[in-house]
Amino acid sequence: MSEQPPYLRIADELRQRIAEHVWEPGDRLPSRAQIGQECGVGENVVRRAQELLISQGVLEGRAGSGTYVAEPRQRVRVVRSSAREQSAGSPFRQDMKALRRQSDWESRTDAKVPAPAEIATRLGMAEGEPCVRTTYEFLADGKPVQLSTSWEPYAVTGGTLVVLPEGGPHAGAGVVNRMAAIGVTVSHAVEQPEPRRATVKEASLLGIHKGALVTHIRRTYYSDHGRPVETADIVVPAAHCEIVYEIPTNR
């Protein structure tokens, strides 16, 4: 039988110390150098062990501060379904209401941003054409659980009451309902989820360690004429959220 990799052994050691209450939730761990010296391994081994435990929700990385024992935290269930998109108001708010969690989000919108090459391809437009870009940080009970960057063609919403997703009479209503308000029927969405490691910026915003596992969802909404009317990059931390897809069936 092959020997256990050193980082897994260190992860087990750190997990045991937490189980034995050597470190309590909220405690800051000693430096990697100190842990490595105590356990007879290098700092890179300790880093890999900590990253594993962060991805499992046992530890929590705080940018510029260190690594801490994670507070007990129930994973947020994020449901992706067409039914929730048809509801009035924000689909995220509907999800959190079902879980009896307090929901909120912070956003920033920039109008007439030139479409980067990838976004232009996803929206079926020429690179550099103007878009409305909105970045979101979604919160459950005051803690970040999801990031999103949304792009909408200015040619679709420019000059209408829904040009600003978080402004005007339809603020926060969700893409489907906002588009319906200007006579655009959204027929379906295509989502492509894939696992990857968090970037430095994402880790800082989500309160996780750089390189922790996240699910990156590339989503695009299409009108009933087949035109892409919005595309977004959604980032969800694997340790804090579970993603569930509800698939409608025809009877």
C-alpha positions as CSV (number, residue, x, y, z in Angstrom):
1,M,0.0,0.0,0.0
2,S,1.4,3.4,-1.0
3,E,2.2,5.9,1.8
4,Q,-0.2,8.7,2.5
5,P,0.9,12.0,0.9
6,P,2.3,14.4,3.5
7,Y,-0.3,17.0,3.0
8,L,-3.1,14.6,3.7
9,R,-1.3,13.5,6.9
10,I,-1.0,17.2,8.0
11,A,-4.7,17.8,7.1
12,D,-5.7,14.9,9.4
13,E,-3.5,16.3,12.1
14,L,-5.1,19.8,11.8
15,R,-8.5,18.2,11.7
16,Q,-7.8,16.2,14.9
17,R,-6.6,19.3,16.8
18,I,-9.9,21.0,15.9
19,A,-11.9,18.0,17.0
20,E,-10.0,17.9,20.3
21,H,-10.7,21.6,20.8
22,V,-7.0,22.6,20.7
23,W,-8.4,25.3,18.3
24,E,-11.9,26.5,18.6
25,P,-14.1,28.0,15.8
26,G,-12.9,31.5,15.1
27,D,-9.3,30.8,16.3
28,R,-6.5,31.9,14.1
29,L,-4.1,29.1,13.3
30,P,-0.3,29.4,13.9
31,S,1.8,30.4,10.9
32,R,2.6,27.8,8.2
33,A,6.2,28.0,9.2
34,Q,5.3,27.1,12.8
35,I,3.0,24.3,11.9
36,G,5.6,22.9,9.5
37,Q,8.3,23.0,12.1
38,E,6.0,21.2,14.6
39,C,5.0,18.5,12.1
40,G,8.4,18.1,10.3
41,V,7.2,19.3,6.9
42,G,7.7,22.3,4.6
43,E,5.4,25.3,4.3
44,N,4.1,24.1,0.9
45,V,2.9,20.9,2.5
46,V,1.0,22.9,5.2
47,R,-0.4,25.2,2.5
48,R,-1.9,22.2,0.6
49,A,-3.3,20.7,3.7
50,Q,-5.0,24.0,4.7
51,E,-6.3,24.5,1.2
52,L,-7.9,21.1,1.3
53,L,-9.6,21.9,4.7
54,I,-10.7,25.2,3.4
55,S,-12.4,23.6,0.4
56,Q,-14.1,21.2,2.9
57,G,-15.3,24.1,5.0
58,V,-13.2,23.1,8.1
59,L,-10.9,26.2,7.8
60,E,-11.5,29.7,6.5
61,G,-8.9,31.9,4.7
62,R,-9.1,35.6,5.3
63,A,-7.1,37.7,2.8
64,G,-4.3,39.6,4.5
65,S,-5.1,38.1,7.9
66,G,-4.4,34.4,8.0
67,T,-6.2,31.1,8.3
68,Y,-8.9,30.5,10.9
69,V,-11.0,27.6,12.2
70,A,-14.4,28.0,10.3
71,E,-17.5,28.8,12.3
72,P,-20.2,26.2,12.0
73,R,-21.9,27.1,8.8
74,Q,-24.8,25.4,7.1
75,R,-24.3,25.1,3.4
76,V,-26.6,27.3,1.3
77,R,-28.7,25.4,-1.2
78,V,-28.8,27.2,-4.5
79,V,-31.5,26.0,-6.8
80,R,-31.3,26.6,-10.6
81,S,-34.7,26.2,-12.1
82,S,-37.0,27.8,-14.7
83,A,-39.8,28.0,-12.2
84,R,-37.9,30.4,-9.9
85,E,-37.1,32.6,-12.9
86,Q,-40.8,33.1,-13.5
87,S,-41.5,34.3,-9.9
88,A,-41.8,38.0,-9.2
89,G,-38.7,39.5,-7.8
90,S,-35.2,38.2,-7.5
91,P,-34.6,34.4,-8.0
92,F,-31.8,34.6,-5.4
93,R,-34.3,36.1,-2.9
94,Q,-36.7,33.3,-3.6
95,D,-33.9,30.7,-2.9
96,M,-33.0,32.4,0.4
97,K,-36.7,32.8,1.4
98,A,-37.2,29.0,0.9
99,L,-34.2,28.4,3.3
100,R,-35.4,31.0,5.8
101,R,-32.2,32.9,5.2
102,Q,-31.9,36.7,5.1
103,S,-30.9,37.7,1.6
104,D,-29.2,40.9,0.3
105,W,-26.7,41.9,-2.4
106,E,-24.4,44.6,-3.4
107,S,-24.1,45.7,-7.0
108,R,-22.3,48.1,-9.3
109,T,-23.4,48.9,-12.9
110,D,-21.4,50.4,-15.7
111,A,-23.1,51.4,-18.9
112,K,-21.7,51.2,-22.4
113,V,-18.8,49.0,-21.5
114,P,-17.1,47.6,-24.7
115,A,-17.8,43.8,-24.9
116,P,-14.6,41.7,-24.5
117,A,-14.1,39.0,-27.1
118,E,-15.5,36.1,-25.1
119,I,-18.6,38.1,-24.0
120,A,-19.2,39.3,-27.5
121,T,-19.1,35.7,-28.7
122,R,-21.6,34.6,-26.1
123,L,-23.9,37.5,-26.9
124,G,-23.6,37.0,-30.7
125,M,-22.3,40.5,-31.2
126,A,-19.1,42.2,-32.4
127,E,-16.2,42.7,-30.0
128,G,-16.3,46.2,-28.6
129,E,-20.0,46.8,-29.0
130,P,-21.5,48.5,-25.9
131,C,-22.9,46.4,-23.0
132,V,-24.3,47.2,-19.6
133,R,-22.1,45.4,-17.1
134,T,-23.3,44.7,-13.5
135,T,-21.2,43.0,-10.8
136,Y,-22.9,41.4,-7.8
137,E,-22.0,40.1,-4.4
138,F,-24.8,38.1,-3.0
139,L,-25.2,37.6,0.8
140,A,-27.0,35.1,2.9
141,D,-27.4,36.2,6.6
142,G,-24.8,38.8,5.9
143,K,-22.1,36.4,4.5
144,P,-21.1,36.3,0.9
145,V,-22.2,33.2,-0.9
146,Q,-22.2,34.1,-4.6
147,L,-20.5,36.4,-7.1
148,S,-21.9,37.3,-10.5
149,T,-20.9,39.5,-13.4
150,S,-23.7,40.2,-15.8
151,W,-23.5,41.6,-19.4
152,E,-26.5,42.8,-21.4
153,P,-26.4,44.3,-24.9
154,Y,-27.0,48.0,-24.8
155,A,-28.8,47.6,-28.1
156,V,-31.5,45.6,-26.3
157,T,-32.1,47.7,-23.2
158,G,-30.6,51.1,-24.0
159,G,-33.2,53.9,-23.7
160,T,-35.7,51.8,-21.7
161,L,-36.8,51.7,-18.1
162,V,-34.7,48.5,-17.5
163,V,-31.4,49.6,-18.8
164,L,-30.0,49.6,-15.2
165,P,-30.7,46.2,-13.7
166,E,-30.6,47.6,-10.1
167,G,-32.3,51.0,-10.9
168,G,-35.7,52.2,-12.0
169,P,-39.2,50.7,-11.4
170,H,-38.0,47.1,-12.2
171,A,-34.8,47.1,-10.1
172,G,-33.8,43.7,-8.9
173,A,-36.6,41.9,-10.7
174,G,-34.4,39.4,-12.5
175,V,-33.5,39.1,-16.2
176,V,-36.7,37.3,-17.3
177,N,-39.1,39.8,-15.7
178,R,-37.1,42.9,-16.7
179,M,-37.0,41.8,-20.3
180,A,-40.7,41.0,-20.3
181,A,-41.3,44.6,-19.2
182,I,-39.9,45.8,-22.5
183,G,-41.6,43.2,-24.6
184,V,-38.7,40.7,-24.9
185,T,-39.7,37.2,-24.1
186,V,-37.0,35.0,-22.6
187,S,-37.6,31.4,-23.7
188,H,-34.7,29.6,-22.1
189,A,-31.2,29.8,-20.6
190,V,-28.1,27.7,-21.2
191,E,-25.8,27.1,-18.2
192,Q,-22.3,25.6,-18.3
193,P,-21.0,24.8,-14.8
194,E,-17.4,23.7,-14.1
195,P,-15.2,23.4,-11.1
196,R,-12.0,25.5,-10.8
197,R,-9.9,27.3,-8.2
198,A,-10.8,30.8,-6.9
199,T,-8.8,33.8,-8.0
200,V,-7.2,36.1,-5.5
201,K,-10.0,38.7,-6.0
202,E,-12.8,36.1,-5.7
203,A,-11.2,34.6,-2.6
204,S,-11.1,38.0,-1.0
205,L,-14.7,38.8,-1.8
206,L,-16.0,35.4,-0.7
207,G,-13.9,35.1,2.4
208,I,-12.2,31.9,1.2
209,H,-8.6,30.9,0.6
210,K,-7.0,31.6,-2.8
211,G,-7.2,28.5,-4.8
212,A,-10.2,27.1,-2.9
213,L,-12.7,25.2,-5.0
214,V,-15.5,27.1,-6.6
215,T,-18.2,26.3,-9.2
216,H,-18.1,28.7,-12.2
217,I,-21.3,28.9,-14.1
218,R,-21.4,30.5,-17.5
219,R,-25.1,31.4,-18.1
220,T,-26.7,32.9,-21.2
221,Y,-30.4,33.9,-21.6
222,Y,-32.1,33.7,-25.0
223,S,-35.2,35.4,-26.3
224,D,-37.9,33.4,-28.1
225,H,-36.3,34.6,-31.4
226,G,-33.0,32.9,-30.4
227,R,-31.1,36.1,-29.6
228,P,-28.9,36.2,-26.5
229,V,-30.1,39.0,-24.3
230,E,-27.8,38.5,-21.2
231,T,-24.8,36.4,-20.2
232,A,-23.2,36.1,-16.8
233,D,-20.3,34.5,-15.0
234,I,-21.5,33.2,-11.6
235,V,-19.0,32.0,-9.0
236,V,-20.2,29.9,-6.0
237,P,-17.8,28.6,-3.3
238,A,-18.0,24.8,-3.1
239,A,-17.5,24.6,0.7
240,H,-20.4,26.9,1.4
241,C,-23.0,26.1,-1.2
242,E,-24.5,23.2,-3.0
243,I,-26.0,23.7,-6.5
244,V,-29.2,21.8,-7.4
245,Y,-30.8,21.8,-10.8
246,E,-34.6,21.4,-11.1
247,I,-35.5,19.9,-14.5
248,P,-39.1,20.3,-15.7
249,T,-40.7,17.3,-17.3
250,N,-43.5,17.3,-19.9
251,R,-46.5,15.2,-18.9
